[in-house]
Amino acid sequence: MEKIKRSPMFYAGDKYKLIKEIKQYFPKDINTFIEPFVGGGAVLFWILQKYPNIEQAIINDINTDLTNSYQTIKENVEELISILKDWEEEYHSLKHKLEEKKEYYYSKRTSFNSRKSDIITQTALFIFLNRTCFNGLYRVNRKNEFNVHIGSYKTPMICNEENLRAVSNILQKVTIN
């Protein structure tokens, strides 16, 4: 099994840095793991790698953009990678053109908020925004519109192909609600 280096998404409240502390509370064997608030999935991915023979894993989150993204990574990772690679190349080509970079980011945010794209493109938009917005925040207004401004990353990794494929592989044994 390929090792997952990090979750494909940044997420406020991510428990990645707390795994060393959390793991002491887990038993030697786990048959079932249920994560009602999966967020960035740090605990999920640690569990699935630490306990490869787990019989059942179920994840959920109130954020349907997030759960739809996990479902897309699980079922359509190659199509997702293709879109993200193109967008990463386009975004990085604007490295020294700050106004064009902002325009690119805000056009993707507008597309995301229109919610008219197919699920694969919507997931690509979710990941793109997550990787390029300020601190990887996910925040929406009362109209459910993503409203985080552009981050200051020079060349963010938008598409980590190897990691996305590893995540897709490990999600094959996960039920996503």
Secondary structure by P-SEA (a helix, b strand, c coil): cccccccccccccccccaaaaaaaaccccccbbbbcccccaaaaaaaaaacccccbbbbbcccaaaaaaaaaaaccaaaaaaaaaaaaaaaaaacccaaaaaaaaaaaaaaaaaccccaaaaaaaaaaaaaccccbbbbbcccccccccccccccccccaaaaaaaaaaaacccccc
